[in-house]
Each structure stands twice: as C-alpha cells, then as structure tokens.
Amino acid sequence: MQTPAPFDYERATSVEGAIASLERIGPDARIIAGGHSLLPMMKLRLANPAHLIDINDLDELSYIRDADDEIRIGALTRHVDLLKSGLLAQWFPVFREAEQVIADPVVRNRGTIGGSLCQADAAEDLSAVCTAAKARVVVRGAGGERVISMGDFHVGPYMTAVGAGEMVTEVRLPRRPGGGSAHEKVERRAGDFAIAAVSAAVWIDGGTIADVGVGLSAVAPITVELSRAEDLLRGRAPSEELFEQAGQIASEDCAPTADGRGPADYKRHLAGALTKRALRRATARALHQEA
Ligand SMILES: Cc1cc2nc3c(=O)[nH]c(=O)nc-3n(C[C@H](O)[C@H](O)[C@H](O)COP(=O)(O)OP(=O)(O)OC[C@H]3O[C@@H](n4cnc5c(N)ncnc54)[C@H](O)[C@@H]3O)c2cc1C
C-alpha cells in the first residue's frame, strides 16, 4: 500500500494555534514538520493520523541562537541549517560531522531537529548527538513548558515523553568551555541510516575529564546513553586505556539485533570501536580548546 489513509490537514499559523488544535483533536492529531519520517510511515500505513497539523509556516521555531550559557535550537530548524551553522561548528562540531552523513541534500533541506528527535528511531543520528551534547528538550502545551533531559525524552522505540496536547519547541545545549565533540558512523552506502553510530562530547578542565557524554545509534531498541562509561571517564585524565575500557562497556551495554544492516555481533564490535574513536577525537578537540 503506497497511499496514506485519508486525513484532514491544517497549516498552523502560530505555536499556540498548533497546541490548541492538538488539544481539541486529541490523540488522532499529529504534527508534521519535514515529513521525511512521518509520510513514509503513513504511506506504509504504519502511522494513520486522522489529522495533520503542519508547522512549516512557523518561522519562530527556526533558529540557532546563543543565549547566555546555552545554544538554543528551534524545533523546526532543518538539517541543512545545523550543517551550516558556524555557532554549532564552534561549540559542537559533532553536529556538522553527523549532518554530513545524514541522508542526502533532499532530506536535509526539509527534515528538522524536532522531527528527528520526536521520531525516536534508534537508528537516527541526531538523538545520539543530542544525548552526547547533554541536550534538554523543551516541550510546550497549553499549561506551559516542560524541559526534559535526553535521557528521559525517549521512552521506547518510536515513543517520546511528549504528552497529548504538547509539542517540542526547542532543543537546548549547555555551552561550556573546554569542550570537544565528534561523531563516528558506519553505513552501508553514503546517506544510509547507520549500521552503528556513536557521538561523544568531552569537557576538559585542568587536564582531566570534567564531564563527558556518549550516545549510541542503531545498536539497541532506543538511543543508548552510555552512563556506565561516562561515570568511568569523569574526573580521570584522558588516556587510550580509558577509551579502550569505554569501548568495552559500549560493546557490553548495547543490545543490537541482526537485520539487513548486519549481524548483532558485528554491530556490538562497531559500538566498541566507534566509541573509542569518537572519544579519542572529541578529547583531542577539547584539549585543543583548553590550551
Ligand atoms: C531516504 C532517507 C534517509 C534518511 N537517512 C537518515 C540518516 O542517515 N540519519 C538520520 O538521522 N536520519 C535519516 N533520515 C530521517 C531524516 O533525518 C528525517 O528528516 C527525520 O527523521 C524526521 O524529521 P522531519 O522533520 O522530517 O519529521 P516528520 O516526518 O515531519 O515527523 C516525524 C515525527 O515527529 C513528530 N514531530 C515532528 N515535529 C514535531 C514537534 N515539533 N513536536 C512534536 N512532534 C513532532 C511527527 O508528528 C512525527 O511523529 C532519513 C530519511 C529519509 C527519507
């Protein structure tokens, strides 16, 4: 089946209007942003929303800005804008590295950060990037805003903490000195979803790892936040031995399944090898920042 089930459609003219429609229509309503994940699912009848609320006219949700100690990214910001942002490249080069290997220009010109995170597809790159960067997601409903850490945002495969009558409006990244970040991905062909991908962000203070974030894509039912490795690394001087141990933890703490992209033990191996590489490169950048 290649055509979606019938649905009603409206173009929101404000965030408040979109939220009011979500509230009025209830669970049958879905936000559509870039449509690059939702429309294929509708065509396959894996998603059958009765009502689409199109937020593409909401320019107020498209921005990347510096706000004191945070970088704030509007939910409707497209992949291409994340790719080109000088501000992000300066503070979180992991975004540019990931965006260079997400899909192709057609998808990147349309797909959004809000849609990527809300799709909650474990194979998707930006969730690992945002997990590593210690991002927080702003969710707005009629009653006000909630700010949710990436660790709490995905509650299962294709499921998020966004409630009925709510939508994502912003992603916030803590902007701290001494940071470096990197993304490592193995894919079958350029532009494919990952066989495995790892994002790492490291903050160095006085020669030791003050904080660190590691996110894994495509090696478990949801994006993996590698907390056990983060706990191991925090407060220690960076070294190859530590990165090796973190890679070992990644191989142990992921839960890949065999599919058309590869066998489970290969993905487990990749999780370890890519974690080591991402941490090594993120740390080199952080040390360069600190110097
Ligand atoms: C051929 C192809 C290759 C791709 N390759 C990759 C890849 O290599 N790596 C990768 O990471 N991604 C890849 N993608 C996915 C791409 O990044 C999508 O653009 C992205 O996953 C979804 O963004 P979107 O804006 O299109 O979301 P949509 O499809 O519009 O929406 C996706 C989901 O999010 C919800 N949603 C959207 N915005 C909001 C909001 N603000 N608040 C609440 N809910 C919201 C929708 O209701 C829907 O459930 C690929 C896609 C295609 C078609």
The ligand as an ORCA input file, in Angstrom:
! r2SCAN-3c Opt
* xyz 0 1
  C      15.869      8.461      2.492
  C      16.043      8.912      3.914
  C      17.260      8.718      4.526
  C      17.451      9.132      5.837
  N      18.662      8.921      6.418
  C      18.865      9.328      7.678
  C      20.122      9.152      8.314
  O      21.078      8.642      7.737
  N      20.245      9.572      9.601
  C      19.222     10.169     10.271
  O      19.417     10.537     11.419
  N      18.025     10.365      9.707
  C      17.818      9.962      8.433
  N      16.601     10.160      7.858
  C      15.499     10.741      8.650
  C      15.502     12.257      8.496
  O      16.513     12.771      9.301
  C      14.131     12.865      8.877
  O      14.076     14.145      8.367
  C      13.874     12.995     10.346
  O      13.965     11.753     10.976
  C      12.468     13.473     10.655
  O      12.369     14.856     10.577
  P      11.099     15.517      9.906
  O      11.135     16.958     10.229
  O      11.013     15.107      8.505
  O       9.900     14.860     10.796
  P       8.438     14.413     10.367
  O       8.498     13.276      9.441
  O       7.614     15.582      9.970
  O       7.902     13.920     11.788
  C       8.453     12.791     12.437
  C       7.710     12.571     13.767
  O       7.961     13.643     14.661
  C       6.742     14.308     15.042
  N       7.088     15.740     15.131
  C       7.750     16.486     14.216
  N       7.999     17.709     14.715
  C       7.459     17.733     15.960
  C       7.399     18.734     17.001
  N       7.980     19.939     16.849
  N       6.789     18.411     18.143
  C       6.220     17.184     18.316
  N       6.251     16.214     17.386
  C       6.874     16.480     16.230
  C       5.741     13.963     13.944
  O       4.404     14.005     14.433
  C       6.175     12.535     13.617
  O       5.665     11.645     14.568
  C      16.383      9.747      6.548
  C      15.160      9.948      5.934
  C      14.974      9.534      4.619
  C      13.648      9.781      3.967
*
